[in-house]
Amino acid sequence: MVELFLPQQDQGQRKITQDRLELFKYAEDYRQQWDDRAIEWYKLYRGWKAELPEGEARANLHVPKTYEAIDTIRARLVKAFFGARPYVDFIPMPIHGTRDHLEKAEQRAEVASALVDEQLSKNNIVSKYYDYTTSYLVFPAGIMSVGWRYEKKYMRQPIPVPHIVQTPQGPMVHIENQQQESLNTVWDDNEINNVDFFDFWIDPRGTNLDTARFVFHREWVTEEQLIQRLHWLNQLPEGEMFEFDLKKLRQAGAKLRQGFWERQSKIGIQPEERDIMGQRSEEEDTRKTLYELLHYWEDDRRSILVNRNEVVWDGPSPYWRHQKKPFVMESFDPVPNELYGFSAVSIIEDLQEELNTQHNQRIDNVSFILNKMWKIRAGSDIDESQLVSRAGGVIWVNNMDDIEELRTSDVASSAYSESGQTERQLENSLAVPPVIRGVEGGKTETATEASLKSSNASIRYDVRILLFENQGMKRLAHLMDMNNQQFINHSRVIRCGPEESMSWRQITPGDLIGEFDYRPSGTSVDPAANKEIRRQQLSQMMGFLIETANPYVDLYELTKSWLEAFDMRNVQKFLIPREVVEQQQQMQAMAEQALMGPPEQGHGPQPESPEQGHPQQISPGATVAPGARAHPARVVPGPGGGPRAE
């Protein structure tokens, strides 16, 4: 490890450091007013309640309606975007050229889509998008970072080594596994991370990532990671590396606190102020000391500020292909021309407090009825311990007028209806009625009523899904695609089709170049709340189309969608390959032709041969041979479960 020491910063470094610190202070002052609100919404999500003063005996419970609503919305959104693979389809952008150029563009789109899909799976996108969705449902915004990670590690691997051994039958070759250590590339792909709301600051004058002039992203790294990263940046052809004093930086970061401690300390989880790794003597190993990195990003520039003390690197953005800030940022309900929108918790904040109050008041009422209060005549010698409610208890009095019960009436039935009304208002605010949450409603509903409620709620979700698709998913796919075009410089093997085992393909960097439109494929499948209704609709549709032999519908793809409606994870495993189905259809047509015999010769018009005209299509992949029936065939299940013509 090499440490660079500089007693005093040069003029250029001081100027850049001062500029970055002023911008950070500017963004931090604006976000501070949102921090207080975000913490209050976080408390409602966690179900935290302040402790009552000592000696105050009343109910202080939290009804988890906020979590119930958040969990419902989150499940639907994650399922909508990542319920089926491939996650994103790439559509070639229109270009002027020949048909060959269009076919090549489609091939490149297929390759680029398969690569991004594989990288999303490698990044465990379902788990990270789950956290990302939770962030913008609870906080003013959710943020994801999209960068490129290249990492090598020394790893031990068993290597088969042959050697000759003497046996009674003579010398023989024996294979023995020996451990060898080598430097291997463990990651050379896009890297996606969920960014904590308290670790991200954005230009207050912006309305989104594109209009914001700058952003700051906080990251915590060890001393070893910091040195490795700066050595890598120093190898870039552009940018300026400044000398720094690690000892000085280490002391400057002693009082800095990670962002998640800020909200956890408000719910009774006290932060650990001491960093054991950073409290050791200088002679001991300090490689595990944590440093705060503030990454300053513009569309075309980047700086790294360590422990809010020194800028150690400044230069152009490494992502020259897309020329954007490498982040995705969304609010649950955007407000026009404003940086932060509504979170889901902020919409129901008062309703949740009202529900808690009503619930606790009813508990207090029952407690007062069960644990009675008494009026005692002054000067009487009644022992107060006898007044505690207990089975078979006796209160000894000298005069029956010495004690009198303070009667508490039962809470009115209207209090329960008011609580139900509050719950319905909360559900209506976020479009999470019982049928959407998968629970029984308060009253009996017909199937038609449940279907109408589900349909109306789905309309609100469909619009929101379209919004998230355009603001978040398309930007995510665009950043990943541009990074692939920029950083992949060698051939690699990818799988075109995650559900097919024999779909591996070797690609080169040239196979990724292109301009595409990005369409999340999962959103085309309606995540209906009532799955039984969805399955019935698909079954009825299939029955009608098979009965009428509709030639304009791909029955193979429709069957695949029908199986997916039953929540089967690997549908391809149950389907006969399309090529086999087409071969079966062709053989069936040939068999029917052979049974009918040659066509009769007459004076009327004869059917055209394949050389004279085009074959008549009866289904995908099957044609009518000369002499076969000219009308559409009826398709019925065939041998092995595949369709056949009748």
N, C-alpha and C positions, 0 to 999 in steps of 0.2 A: 504494500500500500504506500502510495506517495502522497504526502501532504504538502500543499503549497502555502507558504506564509507570505503575507504582505502587511507590513506595519500600518500602512495608510492606503486608502483607496485612491486610484487615479481620478482625474477630473471627470472623464467620460463615465466611469462606473458610478461615481457619486451622483452625477446628474440623472442617470437612468434609474438608480435606486430611489432617489428622491421623487422622481416622477411617478414611479410605480407605487410607492407608499402613499402619495397624495391621492391617486386614483382609487387605491384600495380603501382608504379612509372615506372617500366620497361614496363609494358603493356600500360600505359597511354601515355608515350612518343612515342611509336610506333603508337598508334591509332590517335594521334594528326594530323598527316599528312593526314589521311583519313577524319578527321572531317571537314577540310576546303573544301574538294571535296564534301562531303555529304551535306554541307550547300549550295553550289552552285547548286547542283541537286535539293535540296529542293526548292530553289528559282524558278527554272524553273517549277517545279510541281505546285507551288502556283501561278505562273504568276506574280511574283514580278519584278518591274523595278525600278532602282535607279532614284531619282528625278533629273530633269535637273537643271543646274545652273540658278539662277534668271536672268530673262531677255532673256533667250534663247528660242525662239519660234520655236519649231519643234515637230513633232510627236514622241511619246514615248509610243507606245502601244505594248501589248504582244498578239500574236496569240496563242490560247490555243490548239495547235496541240499535245503538250506533254501530257496534261491531256487527250485528246481524245484517244491517243494511249494507255496510262496507263489504262484508264477505260475499253477499249476493251479487253486488255490482262487479266486484273483482273477479269472481268466478266466471261471470258471463263474458267479461272483456278478455280474460286470458284464454278462455275456450274459443272465443270468436277468432282470435288471431293465430293461436297455436294449437288448435284442436286437430289439425290434420296437416300432413306434409305432402308436397313441399310448402313451406311457409310463405314464400313470395314467388310470384311469377314475373318473369322479365319479358316485356313486349318490345320488339325492335322499333325504334323511332323511324318515321317515314323518311326515306332518302330517295334521291333520283338515281336510278341505275337499272341494270338489266335484271332479269329474273334470277340469274345466278347470284347476283349480289344480294338479293332479297333472301334467297335460300341460305347463303352464308351468314347473313345477319340473324336469321332464325336459329341456326345452329349455335352461333355464339351466344345468343340469348339463353338457350337451353343450358349451355355450359356454365355461363355466369350465374344463372339461377341455381344450378346444382351446387356450385362452389359456395355461394352465400348460404344456402340451406345447410350444407355440411358444417360451415363455420358457426352458424347459429346454434346448431346442436352441440358442437364442441364447446361453446361458451355457456352451455346449460341455460339457454335463453328462457325456458319456461320459468325456472326459479328466479332469474334476474328480472324478467318482466313482471312477475308476481310482486316482487319488492318495489319495482318501479311504479306499478299501478297503485300499490298501497301508499306510496309517497304522494302522488297527486290527488288521491282520495282524502288524505289526512292533511297534508301541508298545502301551501299556496301553489306549489308546482312540484313536479317530479323531473329528475334529471338523470340521463344516462350519458356516459362517455363512450366514444367509439374511436379507438386508436389502433395502432399497429404495434404488436409486441414481437420482438425477436429475442429469443433466449437460448443459450447453450449451457449445458451442464456436463460435468464429468460423471459418467455413470458406469457401474459395473454390470457386465452382461456375460452370460455363459456362452462361450465360443466352442463349437465342436472341433477338437484337435485330433487327427488320426495319428496313431503310432503302432509300430509292429511289435507283437508279443509272440513269444515262443510257446507253442502248445504241443501236446503229444502228436497231434496230426500235422504239425509243422508250423511255420510262421503264419500268423494271421493279422489282419488289420483290425485294430480296436479303436473305437471312437470314444473319446473321453471329453467331457465338458470341463473347460477351464475358465475361470473368471478373469476377464480382462477389462481394464478401465480405459474408456475412450471418451472424447469430447463429442457429444451428440446434440443435435438441434431438437429441443423439446417443444418449442413453440415458434411458429413463423406464420402467423395468421392475424386476422382482426381480433381485437380484444374488446369486450363489452363489459362495462361495470356500472352498477347502480351508484349514483353520487348522492350523498346525504345532503338534504336541503340546507343544513347548517354549514356545509363545506363548499358552498357555491355562492358567488356574488356576481351580479350582472349590472351593466350600465343602467342607471335609473332612467335615462332619457330614451332607452329603447323600448319597443313593444314586443319584440321577440328576438330570437338569436340572430336573425339576419340583420335586423335594424339596430341592434345594440353595437356600440363601438368597441366594447371590450367585455371580457368576463374574467373572473378569477376562480380557480379551482384549487382547493386545498387537498394535499396528499401528505401522508406520513410515511417516511421511509427510514430504514436504519442507515447508519453511517456507511456500512459496506455497500448497500444499494445506491446510496448517493454517489459514492466514488465511482462505481461501475457505470452509472448512468451518465455522469459528467465526462468520463473517459470516452464513452460512445459518442456523445454530442461533440466532443473535441475532434473526432475523426470526420465530421461532416465538412464538406467543402465550403459551406457558408455559415455565418454566425461567428460570434466572438465569445471566447471563454475568458472570464476574469479570474484572477488569482484570489484566493480566500484563505482565511485562518480558521481551521476547524475548531480550535480551542475557543476562539472568540464566538463562533457561531453556536457552539455547544452551550456556552454560558447564556447566550441571548435567548435560547429556547427553553430555559428552565421553568418559566412561568406560563408557557403556552398550554392551552387545554384543547383536547380534541372536541369536535363539534357535538358528538352524541352525548357527551357529559353535560352539555348545556341543558338539554331537555330532561335527561334522566335525573339530574339533581333536583328538578322541580317535582318529581313524584317519589321522593324519598330515597333514591338510589344515589348515595354519596360517591363522588368521583375519588379515585385514588390519586392524590396530589403528588405522591412520591413516585419517581421512576427508578426502580431498583437498579436497572441497567445503567442509568446515568449518574448514579450516586457513588460509583466506585472510584478508587484513586486513579491517577493518571498512569501509573505503572500497570494497572490491570487492563484487560481487554475491554474496550468501549465500543466495539463494533455494533452492538445491539442498541446503542443510544438512538432515540427517535428524533428526527428532524422534521420540522414543518416546511413543506414546499408549497409556495403559492405560485401556481402556473398562471401567468398572464397570457391571454389569448386575444389576438385580433384575427381577422380573416386571413391575413397574410403575415402575421408576426407572432413571436412567442418569446417570453422571458421567464426566468426561474428565480424567484426570491426565496432565500433560505432564512427561516426563523425571523422573518420580517426585519432583517438586518442588512443583507447584502444581496444584490443581483449577481449571480455567478455565471449566468449565460444569457445572451440576448442575440436574436437572429431571426431570419425568416421562418415562417411556419413550415414544418417538414411535410405538410400535406398540400403540395402544390397542385395535385390533380383536381381536387374538388374546391380548394380555396374557400373553405368554410370553417367556422369554429367546430371542433370535433365533438359536438354534444347534440343531444336530443332533449328538448324541454317542452313540457305540456302542463296545462292546468285542466282540472276536471271540467270546469265550465268557464271558458275564456270570456273576458270582458273586452268589448271593442276598444282598441287603441290603448290598452293598459297592459303592463308587464305581467302582473299576477292576476289570476281570476279567482273564482270561487272554488273552494274545496268542498267535497261532499259533506264533510263534518260541519263546515261553517253554515251550511244551509239548514241543518237540523239542530244546531247548537241549542237554541232556546227551547225547542220542543223536547229535547232530551232532558234539560234541566226541569222543565215542567213535569215530565213523566216521573223523574226521580222524586220531586216534591210530593206529587200525588201518591206515589207508592209508599213513601216513608210516612206520610200523614195517616194512611190507612193502618199501617203497622202500629203507629203510636196510639191510634184510637183503640185497637184491639188490646194493646198493652195496658191502657188505662182501665179498660173494662175488666180485664183479668186481674190486674193488680190495683185494688181499690185504694182510694184516699178517704181519710176520715176527719171528722171534726170532733175534738175532745174538749170538754169543759175545763176551763182553767182551774188549776188546783186539784184536779183528780189525780189519783195515784196509779193510773193505767201504765203498764210497761209497754213502751213503743215496740219492742221486739215481738209482742203478741199480735201486732197489727199486720205483720207480714203474712201474705196469702199462703196457706198451706193446707193440705188435706187433713180434715179432722181437727183443725185448729180451734182454740177456745180463747176468748177475751174475757178476763175477769173484771167486773165492774161492781161498784157499790150501789150505783143507781143507774137504771136503764137509760136515763137521760144524759149520762156522762159522755156518751159517744154516739155519733151519727154518721152515717155513710154519705160521702159526696158522690152522688150518682152521675155517671157519664153515659150519655145516650150513644147508641150505635150510629156509625156513620151512615148518612143517607145513601140510598141505592143510586142516586144521581152521581155520586162520586165515582162509582165504577163505570158508569156510562161516559163520564167526562174523561176518564183515563182511556177508555176505548177510542173516544173521539181523537184524543191526542195521538194515539198510536196510528190511527188512520191518516191523520194529517202528516205525520212523519213518513209513512209509507208512500203517500201520494206525492210528497215533495221530491222523492228520489225514484219514483216509479218502481217500487218493490212491494207490490201487493202479495198476499199469501200464496197465490198461485205461482208467482215468480220465484218465491223462496222455497217452494216445495213443501209447504205446511198447509194445514186445514184452516180455512177462514172461520170467521165467527158465526157465519150463517150457512145454511145449506144452499148450494148453488147447483144449477143444472150444468150439463156439459157445455151447452151453448153459451151460458153466461161466463163460465170459466174460459172458454175459447176466446170470447170477445175481449175479456180483460187481458188475457195473455197477448192477444193481437195488438191491442191498443198500447200496452206497455212495451211491446217489441218495437213499435214504431219509434218511440222515444229512444230506445236503445239503438235502433238502426241508424238514426241520425247521428247519435253520439259516436257510434263505431265508424261511420264515414268521416267524421271530424278527426278522430284519432288516427284513422288510416292516412289522411292527407297530411296531418301535422307531425305525426310521429313515425309510423311504420315506413312511409315512403322515404323520409329523410334518413332513417336508419339504414334501409336498403341502399340508398344512393351513396352514403358515406362508405359503407362496406364495399360496394362495387368499385368505387373510385380508388379505394385503398388497394384492392386486388389488382387493378390495372397499373397502379404505380409501383407496388412493392414486390409483386411476384415476378421473379427474374429467372426462373428455372422451371422445367417441366415437372408435373406432379400427376398423381392418379386420383381421380375423384369418382364418385358414384352418381350416375345420372338416374335417379329414381330410388328413393330411400327404401321402398318396399320390395324392390327386386334385387335378388342376390347376384345375378349375372349381368350387372350393368356398369361394371368398372370401365373407366375410360381414361386414357392418358392425354393430357392437354399440355399446351405450351403457352407462354405469355401472350402470343399473338391471338390465341383463341378467345381472349377476354376483352379485347379492344372493341368498343362500340358505345353507342348511346341508346339507352333503354328507358322505357316507362315501367314503373314498378307497381305491381298490383298484389296486395296480400291475398293469397288464394283462400285462406280460411274464412274470410268475411263473406264469400259467396255462399257459404252454407249457413242458413238461418238457424241460430241456436235457440230454437223455440222452447218456451218454458215447459209446455206440455209435450213430452216426447211421444207419448202414445198417439196424440193427434197427428203428429208429424209422421209417424210410422204408418198410420192408417191412410194418410193422404198419399204417401209414396206407394203403398200397396195397391190402392185403388187406381192410381195412375198407371202402374205397371200392368195391372189386369186389363185396363181399357186399351192401352197401346198394343199389348200382345194380341188381344182379341181383334183389333182393327188392323193389325199389321201396318202400322203407320211407318211409311218409308223415310220420314224426315227426322226420326229420333234414333239416337245411338243406344240401343237396348243394353249393350255391354256396359257403357258408362252409367246408365240409369240403374242397372243392377248393382253396380259398385256403390252408388250413392244410397241405394236401399239397404245394403248390408251395413254401411257406415252408420245409418240411423239407429242401428241396434248396438252402437258403442263398441264395435269390434275394432281392435287396435291395428291388426294386420289383415286388412281385407284381401290383399293380393294373394294371401296364402290359401284362401278358399275359392278363388276364381280360377277357372281354366284360362291359360294364356290366350290372348286375342288371336295369335297366329294359329293355335290349335283349333279354336272355334271356327276361324275362316276356312281351314282345311276340311273340317267336318261338314261345313255347309256346302263346299264345292263337291265333296264326295257324295253327299246326299242328293245334290242336283244331278250328278252324273248317274247315280243309281236310278233315280226317277226317270231319266231319259231312256236308260236301257230297258226299264220295264214297259215303257210306252211303245217302244219299237221305233222303226224309222218312220218319218212322216209320209202320209199318202200323197202320191203324185196326182195332181189334178190340174184343171185348167185355171183355177183361181190363183191369186197372188201367193207366191211362196215366201216363207220367212227368210229374211236376209241372213246370209252367213256372216261370220266374224269379219271376213275380208270385205264384205259389201257394206257393212254398217257397224254401228256400235252395239255392244252387248247390252241387254236390258238388265238393270240392277234390281235384285230382289232383296238384298240385305248387304251390309258392309262385308266386302270380301268375297261375295258369291255372285255368279253371273248365270244367266239362263242360256243353256246350250241350245244349238239349233234343234228345232223340233219340240222343245219343252214348252210348258204352258206359258202364255204371255201375260196372264193376270198375276197380281201379287200373291205370293205364297203365304199361308198361315203359319206363323212361327209358334212352336210348342216346345216344351222341354225335351231334350234329346238324351242320348246315352251319356252318362257321366255328369249330368246336370247341365250341360250346355244346350243352347237352343238349336232346334233343327227345323227345316222347312217341311210343311205337310202339304 
